[in-house]
Amino acid sequence: MNQVNSPGTSKQVRTEVTVGSVRLKNPVLAASGTFGFGAELAPYYDLSCLGGICTTGLTLQPRVGNPPPRVAETKSGMLNAVGLQNPGVDVFVTEILPEMLTYDTAIIVNVAGNSKEDYVEMVRILSATEVTALELNLSCPNVSAGCMSIGAEPEQVWEVVASCRAVTDKPLWVKLTPNVTSISAVARAAEEAGADALVLINTLLGIAVDLKTERPVLRNNTGGLSGPAIKPVALRMVHEAHRDTNLPIVGLGGIAAAEDALEFMLCGASAVQVGTASMIDPDLIFRLPAEMAAIASAAGHDNLARYTGQLRPW
Ligand SMILES: Cc1cc2nc3c(=O)[nH]c(=O)nc-3n(C[C@H](O)[C@H](O)[C@H](O)COP(=O)(O)O)c2cc1C
């Protein structure tokens, strides 16, 4: 679906966008951790309507994730501490990826690790496959530096991204944590280390409290907040990273409607991802490209890519 005939109009809107060297049929991708590997939805939806699918975060070894409760609903969004439950990269490559490659959409593999060596080894393994791009999730705790996230320190971001860059020609998308003082500082570190694109943002760290037990609701104590509440923070970070780097940006955080997606593009995103909203309304992500095109058409535009970076700050 590279062109959408907008509902109620006769105007063709071109939906194709590029993220660096990666060409997407439309700007709407499924966000990591909220869409599995696509297999559960494949019987019910045409996955080729998506711009792409970002896999659940993969690690070198299989992981069972954190003990429950690991998801909590709060008044302002969802708090999760799933803890990267996944079958491990080897099972992914041999048993899951072959089916994903039949979906006729971009396959972006989300890579997680506790050390630079983990990331490099995963990138090496995945570079030998047909995946479209690799998304380095730099929000994981750094084992050697305590529980501090790798993505919180510009020096560590540079180190991990440069080390991965040295072993792959695949497009490297770097997904950053919003739990930092300056998103521009980490974004610039990723750019200098050779990233092809930035993915902004991951979840915001929070705690939900159970007044009766006087304990945190999540067994992990803390969790990541997602959903519409985080959208203004995400838009601000996309805007700052767009202003302060030359990298293409994939924006996400609270997208629940076509208007939200176009706002991310105005702030500088070339493409967007839908996360938590897919768990509430699985149809939404499949409707978004046409709904975005309808808004563009009504505003007199003939392509979606024209929105990127068009925000006019006061
Ligand atoms: C249940 C759940 C699991 C997630 N797992 C991952 C993951 O494995 N890797 C990753 O980079 N992000 C993961 N995320 C973060 C999302 O991809 C996304 O960055 C975040 O939820 C913000 O977008 P949203 O508000 O649209 O959900 C997860 C989010 C949720 C809610």
Ligand as a Chemical Component Dictionary entry (heavy atoms), coordinates in Angstrom:
data_LIG
# 
_chem_comp.id                   LIG 
_chem_comp.type                 NON-POLYMER 
_chem_comp.pdbx_formal_charge   0 
_chem_comp.three_letter_code    LIG 
# 
loop_
_chem_comp_atom.comp_id 
_chem_comp_atom.atom_id 
_chem_comp_atom.alt_atom_id 
_chem_comp_atom.type_symbol 
_chem_comp_atom.charge 
_chem_comp_atom.model_Cartn_x 
_chem_comp_atom.model_Cartn_y 
_chem_comp_atom.model_Cartn_z 
_chem_comp_atom.pdbx_ordinal 
LIG C1  C1  C 0 4.396  -4.757 27.435 1  
LIG C2  C2  C 0 5.487  -3.956 26.774 2  
LIG C3  C3  C 0 6.665  -4.597 26.372 3  
LIG C4  C4  C 0 7.691  -3.862 25.761 4  
LIG N1  N1  N 0 8.837  -4.505 25.359 5  
LIG C5  C5  C 0 9.800  -3.799 24.712 6  
LIG C6  C6  C 0 10.967 -4.456 24.221 7  
LIG O1  O1  O 0 11.123 -5.686 24.327 8  
LIG N2  N2  N 0 11.936 -3.702 23.616 9  
LIG C7  C7  C 0 11.782 -2.328 23.461 10 
LIG O2  O2  O 0 12.670 -1.684 22.895 11 
LIG N3  N3  N 0 10.673 -1.694 23.898 12 
LIG C8  C8  C 0 9.692  -2.389 24.512 13 
LIG N4  N4  N 0 8.567  -1.738 24.951 14 
LIG C9  C9  C 0 8.446  -0.286 24.758 15 
LIG C10 C10 C 0 7.587  0.058  23.527 16 
LIG O3  O3  O 0 8.151  -0.473 22.336 17 
LIG C11 C11 C 0 7.439  1.592  23.387 18 
LIG O4  O4  O 0 8.726  2.181  23.237 19 
LIG C12 C12 C 0 6.746  2.242  24.583 20 
LIG O5  O5  O 0 5.723  1.414  25.098 21 
LIG C13 C13 C 0 6.143  3.606  24.228 22 
LIG O6  O6  O 0 5.206  3.523  23.175 23 
LIG P1  P1  P 0 3.604  3.363  23.428 24 
LIG O7  O7  O 0 3.195  4.452  24.386 25 
LIG O8  O8  O 0 3.002  3.500  22.065 26 
LIG O9  O9  O 0 3.399  2.016  24.001 27 
LIG C14 C14 C 0 7.530  -2.454 25.558 28 
LIG C15 C15 C 0 6.342  -1.829 25.956 29 
LIG C16 C16 C 0 5.319  -2.556 26.556 30 
LIG C17 C17 C 0 4.043  -1.836 26.943 31 
# 
loop_
_chem_comp_bond.comp_id 
_chem_comp_bond.atom_id_1 
_chem_comp_bond.atom_id_2 
_chem_comp_bond.value_order 
_chem_comp_bond.pdbx_ordinal 
LIG C1  C2  SING 1  
LIG C2  C3  SING 2  
LIG C2  C16 DOUB 3  
LIG C3  C4  DOUB 4  
LIG C4  N1  SING 5  
LIG C4  C14 SING 6  
LIG N1  C5  DOUB 7  
LIG C5  C6  SING 8  
LIG C5  C8  SING 9  
LIG C6  O1  DOUB 10 
LIG C6  N2  SING 11 
LIG N2  C7  SING 12 
LIG C7  O2  DOUB 13 
LIG C7  N3  SING 14 
LIG N3  C8  DOUB 15 
LIG C8  N4  SING 16 
LIG N4  C9  SING 17 
LIG N4  C14 SING 18 
LIG C9  C10 SING 19 
LIG C10 O3  SING 20 
LIG C10 C11 SING 21 
LIG C11 O4  SING 22 
LIG C11 C12 SING 23 
LIG C12 O5  SING 24 
LIG C12 C13 SING 25 
LIG C13 O6  SING 26 
LIG O6  P1  SING 27 
LIG P1  O7  DOUB 28 
LIG P1  O8  SING 29 
LIG P1  O9  SING 30 
LIG C14 C15 DOUB 31 
LIG C15 C16 SING 32 
LIG C16 C17 SING 33 
# 
